[in-house]
Amino acid sequence: PQKIKVKMVKYSRALIIAAAAVPAYAFTASSYGRRATSLSSAPPIEQIDTRTGKPTGSSFLPQDTIDRAAVGSPIEKAKLAKDGTSAFVDVYEYAAKFRAGEMTWEEVEKADMNTRLKFVGMLHRDKRTPGQFMMRLKVPNGIVNADQMRFYADCVEKYGEEKGVIDITTRQNIQLRGVKIEDAPDIIDGLHARNQTSFQSALDSVRNMVGSPLAGIDDQEMVDTREFCNALNDLVSLDPVTETRGNPMWGNLPRKFNIAVSGSRDDYAHTHINDIGLVPCKHAETGVMGFNLVLGGYMSIKRVAESIPADMWIPADRESVVTLSEAILRIFRDESERKDRQKARLMWLVEKYGVAEFKQAVINEINSYDRGVTVSDAQPVPTEPFERRELMGVHKQPQEGKSRVGVLIPSGRLSATECREIADLADAYSGGEIRLTVEQNFILPNVDDGKVNALLKETALNGARLKANPGFIEGNTVSCTGAQFCGLALVETKANAELIAKKLEDLVTVDRPIRIHWTGCPNSCGQVQVADIGIMGGPARKLNEETGKMMAVPGCKIFVGGRIGEDAHLALEPYKEGVPLAEESLIPELVEILKNEFGATDKTMRKRDKLKKLVGLA
């Protein structure tokens, strides 16, 4: 069949990292096989999308899965009715009509506008910015370069300072805000030309591959995560036949799926809250470096679950990592829930099987591929004392004469100007390379020791926002999108997170990093359960002095005691509920928690500042 004439820039051979690991057999049958012909009430499934020349995502599903999807959730029915893997074609066609004045965004089919275009990474913010989208990218291991950062700035600048912003996410990823359909083709083409994509980054897709931000520059490194994150990214979003972005084999998953690859005992990737977590560990007998596997971690409005040990170990080679992940994804794709989306996450399927039984199913699947990959029982983890290291500030690298410099991005929000400033810093000091972190900050790697002082004096790092030496509170504040753009959020988070962090820095002194996470709703995109202090938007009441009555006001629940790293722990129960979000209510509560739970003390004011305050100048 004819392929649609859409500009799709092929990736150079050198950059198709997973090509050897995922050849054309990615489209051959697993042990469960492709869809068999049978009597069914489900609608007929198109095998090949004539507009793309690729198989449809639904064509990879067994008949039983299709039958369940046909009576499943509204999203499942929509995916069967109109395959999501060719949604990018619609983006190009809609954009052409918009530009020609033949159509407006209000005339786009609602299922496309609010659901199907998510397969292109485009999420319509209909409640906050009607007609405009957040475009989510795929940035494996969180590594970008100066040219890409400038491109992001160019993409959003036209939408204005308020709507046209760039967000760093808790998956080391990039989200462009304000995007309009008529501009999307140019953005997609520009991303592909820069070896990036937005395809299969949202809705029921495998999300961004999280790895170590210190990969290759860490003297405590056990595994360099870059190759694995790139290989897994290509597994799920690179067509191994056409070598273009978008892999239909994973084009109809039952729900989103998260994978994290940890590179050291610090676990900067947060494997405990991912569907697949690869935890580095040597084999006790052979000494070969590999990964223990943890499964099922996730956060949602109905349930928050910490990943569980799967009693599996694989060697740290590309073939093993890709094959294991493919096997788990195949089982998840074909067997997971298709009706109740709250139960369509991997943890529910593992619990349905039982851990031991799921392990055996994964091993059977791997063996059916006949790739020579073997799975061992989980290996004993290191027990020597280890303290998780910081990412902010200046730190020596194992490379002679080189340092890494971690820089704060308050609440992960960047303007177009700030994106360009970061790009300029990267070009001047780190060979154009920028590493994003799950804390929504960035690292400049490989800075010459002799240039560190000059970097720290740069104007961009000594203004109001970007800082290489932030305080222990502001440097560890994380925030979800919040009510400014997200229709689910009950409160605004990013602006509040940045403001409250600054005020707390002025009020108290702490002797270690204190991680404060903000999330606007119980979906917990801001991951409040992993934080030292988590703030979740929720209902509250406050006395109205004029009426003398208690009135509903924006409020929050506060969680305390989450942990990350080897000793990870989720704080599942609120420490306090119904706290008004107003500064005069929230800040005293947070100060008390910081003092009682984390040993904070009142900030000592310098004599000069005391004098200024006395004379009314402070």
C-alpha positions in Angstrom: 0.0 0.0 0.0 1.0 3.6 -0.6 2.6 5.4 2.4 1.3 8.8 3.2 3.5 11.6 1.9 4.3 13.1 5.3 7.8 14.3 6.1 9.2 11.6 8.4 13.0 12.1 8.9 14.7 8.8 9.3 17.2 8.4 12.1 20.8 7.8 11.2 22.1 4.3 11.7 24.5 5.4 14.4 21.6 6.6 16.5 19.2 3.7 16.1 20.7 2.1 19.2 18.1 -0.7 19.5 18.0 -1.7 15.9 20.2 -4.7 16.5 18.2 -5.7 19.5 14.8 -5.2 17.8 15.0 -6.3 14.2 12.1 -7.2 12.0 11.1 -10.1 14.3 9.4 -7.4 16.5 6.5 -7.9 14.2 6.5 -11.7 14.4 4.1 -13.6 16.6 4.9 -14.2 20.3 4.0 -17.5 21.8 0.4 -16.2 22.0 0.4 -15.4 18.3 -1.3 -12.7 16.3 -5.0 -12.3 16.3 -6.8 -15.5 15.2 -10.0 -15.6 13.2 -13.0 -16.5 15.2 -16.7 -15.7 15.6 -16.9 -12.4 17.6 -19.2 -9.5 18.2 -16.2 -7.1 18.0 -15.9 -4.8 15.0 -13.6 -6.0 12.2 -10.0 -4.9 12.9 -8.1 -3.2 10.1 -4.8 -5.1 9.7 -2.8 -2.5 7.7 -3.4 1.3 7.9 -3.4 2.3 4.3 -2.4 5.9 5.2 0.8 4.8 6.9 1.5 1.5 5.3 2.1 0.1 8.8 0.1 -2.6 10.8 -2.5 -1.0 13.1 -1.9 -1.2 16.8 -5.1 -3.3 17.3 -3.9 -5.9 14.7 -1.4 -7.1 17.2 -4.1 -8.0 19.8 -5.4 -11.6 20.2 -9.1 -12.0 19.5 -9.9 -12.4 23.2 -8.3 -9.0 24.0 -10.2 -7.4 21.1 -13.5 -8.9 22.4 -12.8 -7.5 25.9 -11.9 -4.1 24.5 -15.1 -4.1 22.4 -17.2 -4.1 25.6 -14.6 -2.3 27.6 -14.2 1.4 28.6 -15.1 4.2 26.3 -11.4 4.8 25.5 -11.0 1.1 24.5 -14.0 1.3 22.2 -12.6 4.5 20.7 -9.2 2.9 20.0 -10.9 0.0 18.2 -13.0 2.3 16.2 -10.1 4.5 15.0 -6.6 3.3 15.5 -4.3 5.7 17.3 -1.1 4.8 15.6 -2.0 6.9 12.6 -3.1 9.9 14.6 -0.1 11.9 13.4 -1.6 11.8 9.9 -4.7 13.5 11.2 -2.5 16.2 12.8 -0.9 17.0 9.4 -4.3 16.9 7.6 -6.1 19.1 10.2 -3.2 21.5 10.2 -3.4 21.9 6.4 -7.1 22.6 6.6 -6.7 25.1 9.5 -4.0 27.0 7.5 -6.2 27.0 4.4 -9.2 28.4 6.4 -11.2 25.3 5.7 -11.7 24.2 9.3 -11.3 25.4 12.9 -10.3 23.4 16.0 -13.9 23.5 17.2 -14.9 21.3 14.3 -12.4 18.6 15.0 -14.0 15.3 16.1 -14.1 15.4 19.9 -12.6 11.9 20.2 -9.7 13.0 18.2 -9.2 16.3 19.9 -9.4 15.0 23.5 -8.2 11.4 23.2 -6.7 10.1 20.0 -4.2 12.9 19.4 -2.6 11.9 22.7 -0.9 9.1 20.7 1.0 11.9 19.0 1.9 13.3 22.5 -0.7 16.1 22.1 -3.0 16.6 25.1 -5.8 19.1 24.7 -6.1 21.5 27.7 -9.8 22.1 26.9 -10.7 23.4 30.3 -7.8 25.9 30.7 -6.6 26.7 27.2 -9.2 25.6 24.7 -7.7 24.9 21.2 -4.2 24.6 22.6 -2.2 21.5 23.6 0.5 20.3 25.8 2.9 18.4 23.7 4.9 15.7 25.5 8.2 14.5 24.1 10.3 11.4 24.6 13.7 12.2 26.1 15.3 8.9 27.1 17.5 9.2 30.1 16.7 12.9 30.2 19.6 14.0 28.0 19.1 16.9 25.6 21.4 19.4 23.9 21.6 23.1 23.3 20.1 23.0 19.8 17.1 21.1 21.1 16.6 23.6 24.0 16.6 26.5 21.5 14.1 24.6 19.3 11.7 24.2 22.3 11.9 27.9 22.9 11.2 28.7 19.3 8.2 26.3 19.3 6.4 28.0 22.3 7.5 31.6 22.2 4.7 32.7 19.8 2.1 31.7 22.4 3.1 34.4 24.9 4.9 34.3 28.3 2.0 32.9 30.2 0.9 30.1 27.9 4.1 29.4 25.9 6.3 27.7 28.5 8.4 24.6 28.8 8.1 22.2 31.7 10.6 19.6 33.0 8.7 16.6 34.3 9.2 14.0 37.0 10.2 11.6 34.3 13.2 13.6 33.1 11.0 14.7 30.2 10.0 17.9 28.3 6.5 19.2 27.8 5.8 22.1 25.4 2.8 24.2 26.4 0.4 26.2 24.3 0.9 24.3 21.0 -1.8 24.7 18.3 -2.6 22.0 15.8 -1.7 24.2 12.8 1.8 24.5 14.2 2.2 20.9 15.2 3.6 19.5 11.9 6.5 21.8 12.0 7.2 20.9 15.6 7.0 17.2 14.8 9.3 17.5 11.8 11.8 19.6 13.8 11.8 17.0 16.6 12.4 14.2 14.2 15.2 16.1 12.5 16.8 16.4 16.0 16.4 12.7 16.8 13.5 13.2 19.1 9.8 12.4 18.9 6.5 13.1 20.6 4.9 9.9 19.2 3.5 7.4 21.8 4.3 9.6 24.7 0.9 9.9 26.2 -2.4 8.0 26.8 -2.0 4.2 26.7 1.7 4.2 25.8 5.1 3.4 27.4 6.2 6.7 28.9 9.6 8.3 29.0 12.5 6.1 29.9 14.0 7.3 33.2 17.7 6.7 33.9 20.6 8.0 35.9 21.3 11.7 35.3 24.9 10.9 36.2 25.3 8.1 33.6 28.9 7.9 32.5 30.2 10.6 34.8 29.8 8.9 38.2 32.5 7.3 40.2 29.9 5.2 42.1 28.2 4.0 38.9 27.2 0.4 38.6 25.6 0.6 35.2 25.6 3.3 32.5 21.9 3.6 31.9 22.1 5.6 28.6 22.3 2.6 26.2 19.4 0.8 28.0 17.1 3.9 28.0 17.7 4.5 24.3 17.3 0.9 23.4 14.0 0.7 25.4 12.8 3.9 23.9 13.4 2.5 20.4 11.7 -0.8 21.3 8.4 1.0 22.1 8.5 4.0 19.7 10.7 3.1 16.7 9.2 1.0 13.8 11.9 -1.6 13.2 10.7 -2.2 9.7 10.4 1.4 8.4 12.9 2.9 10.8 10.4 5.8 11.4 9.0 6.9 14.7 5.9 5.1 16.0 5.9 1.4 16.7 2.4 -0.1 16.2 3.3 -3.3 18.1 2.7 -1.2 21.2 0.1 1.0 19.8 -2.8 -0.4 21.8 -1.8 -0.9 25.4 -4.5 -1.1 28.1 -3.0 1.7 30.0 0.2 3.8 30.4 3.4 2.0 31.4 6.5 3.3 33.1 10.0 1.9 33.0 13.0 3.1 35.1 16.6 2.0 34.8 18.7 2.8 37.9 22.5 3.2 37.6 23.7 3.2 41.2 22.6 2.6 44.7 21.3 6.2 44.8 18.4 5.1 42.6 18.0 8.5 41.0 15.4 6.9 38.6 13.0 6.0 41.5 12.4 2.4 40.5 10.0 1.9 43.3 7.3 3.8 41.6 7.6 2.3 38.1 5.9 -0.6 36.4 9.3 -2.0 35.6 12.2 -1.0 37.8 15.7 -2.3 36.9 17.9 -2.1 40.0 21.6 -2.7 39.4 23.1 -5.6 41.3 26.0 -8.0 40.7 25.4 -11.7 40.4 26.6 -13.2 43.7 28.5 -16.2 42.1 29.7 -14.8 38.8 30.3 -11.2 39.7 28.5 -10.2 36.4 26.7 -6.9 36.7 23.0 -7.1 36.1 19.6 -6.0 37.3 17.2 -7.2 39.9 13.7 -6.6 38.8 10.9 -4.8 40.7 7.4 -4.5 39.3 4.1 -2.7 39.6 4.9 0.7 41.3 2.4 3.4 40.3 0.3 6.3 41.5 -3.3 7.1 40.7 -6.5 8.6 42.1 -7.7 5.2 43.4 -4.5 3.5 44.5 -0.8 4.3 45.2 1.4 1.2 45.1 5.1 0.6 45.7 6.8 -1.8 43.4 7.4 -5.3 44.6 10.4 -7.6 44.1 9.9 -10.0 41.2 12.6 -12.5 42.2 14.2 -12.1 38.8 17.8 -11.1 37.7 19.1 -10.5 34.3 22.6 -9.5 33.1 23.1 -5.9 32.2 23.3 -6.3 28.5 21.0 -4.7 25.8 19.6 -8.0 24.6 18.5 -9.1 28.0 17.0 -5.8 29.0 15.1 -5.3 25.8 13.8 -8.9 25.7 12.7 -8.9 29.3 10.8 -5.6 28.9 9.3 -6.8 25.6 8.0 -10.0 27.3 6.4 -8.1 30.2 4.9 -5.6 27.8 3.4 -8.4 25.6 1.8 -10.0 28.6 0.5 -6.7 29.9 -0.8 -5.6 26.4 -2.8 -8.8 25.8 -3.9 -9.8 29.2 -4.5 -6.7 31.3 -7.8 -5.1 32.2 -9.7 -3.4 29.4 -12.9 -2.3 31.1 -11.9 -0.7 34.5 -9.0 1.7 33.7 -8.2 2.0 37.4 -7.3 -1.7 37.4 -5.4 -1.7 34.1 -2.0 -1.2 35.6 0.7 -3.9 35.8 0.4 -4.3 39.6 -3.2 -5.6 39.2 -2.1 -8.2 36.6 0.8 -9.4 38.8 -1.5 -9.8 41.8 -4.0 -11.7 39.6 -1.2 -14.1 38.6 0.7 -14.2 41.9 4.3 -13.1 41.9 5.8 -16.6 41.3 3.3 -17.4 38.6 3.9 -14.1 36.8 7.7 -14.7 37.0 7.2 -18.1 35.3 4.9 -16.5 32.6 7.6 -14.0 31.8 10.3 -16.7 31.6 8.1 -18.7 29.3 7.5 -15.7 27.1 11.2 -15.0 26.9 12.0 -18.6 26.1 9.5 -18.5 23.2 11.6 -15.7 21.6 14.6 -18.0 21.4 17.1 -15.2 21.8 19.4 -16.9 24.3 18.3 -14.7 27.2 18.2 -16.3 30.6 16.6 -15.2 33.8 18.0 -16.0 37.2 16.6 -15.6 40.7 17.1 -12.2 42.3 20.5 -11.6 43.7 21.5 -10.3 47.1 21.8 -6.5 47.2 24.7 -4.7 48.7 24.5 -4.1 52.4 27.5 -1.8 53.1 26.5 1.6 54.4 25.6 4.0 51.6 24.4 7.6 51.6 22.4 8.9 48.7 24.3 11.8 47.0 23.1 15.2 46.0 22.7 16.5 42.4 22.6 20.2 43.0 25.8 22.3 43.0 29.3 21.5 41.9 30.7 17.9 42.2 33.9 16.3 40.9 33.6 13.7 38.1 35.8 10.6 37.8 37.1 12.2 34.5 40.3 14.1 35.3 39.7 17.9 35.5 35.9 17.7 35.0 33.0 18.5 37.2 29.2 18.4 37.0 27.1 21.3 38.0 23.5 20.9 39.1 21.2 23.8 38.6 17.7 24.6 40.1 14.7 25.2 37.8 12.0 26.4 40.2 9.1 24.0 40.0 10.4 22.7 36.7 8.9 25.7 34.7 11.0 27.4 32.0 10.3 30.4 29.8 11.6 30.6 26.3 14.2 33.0 27.4 15.4 30.7 30.1 15.6 27.8 27.7 17.9 29.8 25.5 20.0 30.8 28.5 20.5 27.2 29.5 21.4 26.4 25.9 24.0 29.2 25.9 25.5 27.9 29.2 25.7 24.3 27.8 27.4 25.5 24.6 29.9 27.5 26.7 30.7 25.0 29.4 29.4 21.4 28.8 29.9 20.7 25.1 26.2 21.5 24.5 24.9 18.7 26.7 22.2 19.1 29.3 20.9 16.4 31.7 17.4 16.6 33.2 16.5 15.1 36.6 13.3 13.7 38.0 13.5 16.5 40.5 12.8 18.8 37.5 16.2 20.4 37.6 19.2 20.1 35.2 22.9 19.2 35.3 25.7 20.5 33.1 28.2 17.6 32.8 31.9 17.6 31.9 32.6 21.2 32.9 36.3 22.0 33.0 37.3 22.6 36.6 39.1 25.8 35.5 35.8 27.1 34.1 33.5 26.3 37.1 33.9 29.7 38.8 33.2 31.5 35.6 30.0 29.4 35.1 28.9 30.2 38.7 29.2 33.9 38.0 27.1 33.8 34.8 24.2 36.2 34.9 21.7 33.5 34.0 22.6 31.7 37.3 22.5 34.8 39.5 19.0 36.2 38.7 15.7 35.5 40.2 15.2 31.9 39.3 18.0 29.6 38.0 20.5 28.8 40.8 23.5 26.5 41.1 23.5 26.9 44.9 19.9 26.8 46.0 18.8 26.3 49.6 18.0 22.8 50.9 14.3 23.5 50.5 13.9 25.4 47.3 16.5 23.1 45.6 14.3 20.1 46.3 10.8 21.3 45.6 8.9 19.4 42.9 5.5 20.3 41.4 2.9 18.9 39.0 1.3 21.1 36.3 -1.4 22.5 38.6 -4.6 24.3 37.9 -3.1 26.8 35.5 -3.2 24.2 32.7 -4.6 21.0 34.2 -8.4 20.6 34.4 -8.1 17.9 37.1 -6.0 20.0 39.5 -7.9 21.4 42.5 -5.3 24.1 43.2 -2.5 25.9 41.5 0.8 24.3 42.3 3.8 25.6 40.4 3.5 29.3 41.4 2.7 28.3 45.0 5.5 25.8 45.2 8.1 28.3 44.1 6.8 31.1 46.4 6.3 28.9 49.5 9.8 27.4 49.1 11.4 30.8 49.0 9.4 31.9 52.1 10.4 28.8 54.0 14.1 29.4 53.1 13.7 32.8 54.7 12.1 31.5 57.9 14.0 28.3 58.8 17.3 26.6 58.6 17.6 22.9 57.8 20.8 20.8 57.9 19.9 18.6 54.9 17.8 18.6 51.7 14.1 18.5 52.4 12.0 17.3 49.5 8.7 19.1 49.3 6.4 17.9 46.5 3.2 19.5 45.3 0.4 17.8 43.4 -2.9 19.4 42.4 -5.2 16.3 42.8 -5.1 12.7 44.0 -3.7 11.4 40.8 -0.4 12.5 42.4 1.5 13.5 39.3 3.7 15.4 41.7 4.5 12.2 43.6 3.7 13.6 47.0 3.9 10.1 48.6 7.7 9.9 48.0 8.4 13.3 49.5 9.6 14.3 52.9 6.6 16.6 52.8 3.9 16.2 50.2 1.2 18.8 49.6 -1.9 17.5 47.7 -4.7 19.8 46.6 -7.9 19.1 48.4 -10.9 20.7 50.2 -10.6 23.0 53.1 -12.7 25.5 55.1 -11.7 28.8 56.6 -13.5 31.3 58.8 -14.8 34.3 56.8 -14.3 37.2 59.1 -17.0 39.3 57.4 -19.8 36.7 57.7 -18.5 34.8 60.7 -19.1 31.5 58.8 -16.7 28.8 57.7 -16.3 28.9 53.9 -14.9 26.5 51.4 -11.4 27.6 50.2 -8.6 26.1 48.2 -6.8 23.7 50.5 -4.6 20.7 50.8 -3.7 17.4 52.5 -0.2 17.1 53.8 1.8 13.9 53.7 5.0 13.4 55.7 7.8 10.8 55.7 8.2 9.5 52.1 11.7 8.2 51.3 13.7 7.6 48.1 16.8 5.6 47.3 17.6 2.1 48.7 15.4 2.7 51.7 12.4 3.9 49.6 9.1 4.2 51.3 5.7 5.7 50.3 3.8 7.9 52.8 0.3 6.7 52.0 -1.7 8.3 54.8 -2.2 12.1 55.2 -0.3 13.7 58.1 -2.9 16.4 58.1 -6.0 17.3 56.1 -8.1 20.3 55.3 -5.3 22.9 55.5 -6.2 26.1 53.7 -3.7 26.9 51.0 -3.4 30.6 51.9 0.1 31.5 53.1 -1.1 32.6 56.5 -2.5 29.1 57.1 -0.1 26.8 55.2 3.3 28.3 56.1 2.9 28.0 59.9 1.8 24.3 59.4 4.9 23.6 57.2 7.2 25.4 59.6 5.9 23.3 62.5 6.4 20.1 60.5 9.9 21.1 59.5 10.8 21.8 63.2 9.1 18.7 64.7 10.0 16.1 62.0 13.2 17.4 60.4 14.9 19.4 63.1 14.5 22.8 61.5 15.4 25.9 63.5 14.4 29.5 63.1 16.5 31.5 60.7 19.1 33.6 62.5 18.8 37.1 61.2 22.0 39.1 60.6 22.4 42.3 62.7 22.2 44.4 59.5 18.9 42.7 58.5 17.5 43.2 62.1 18.3 46.9 61.9 16.6 47.2 58.5 13.5 45.5 59.9 13.5 47.8 62.9 13.5 50.9 60.7 11.0 49.5 58.3 13.4 48.9 55.4 13.3 45.1 55.3 
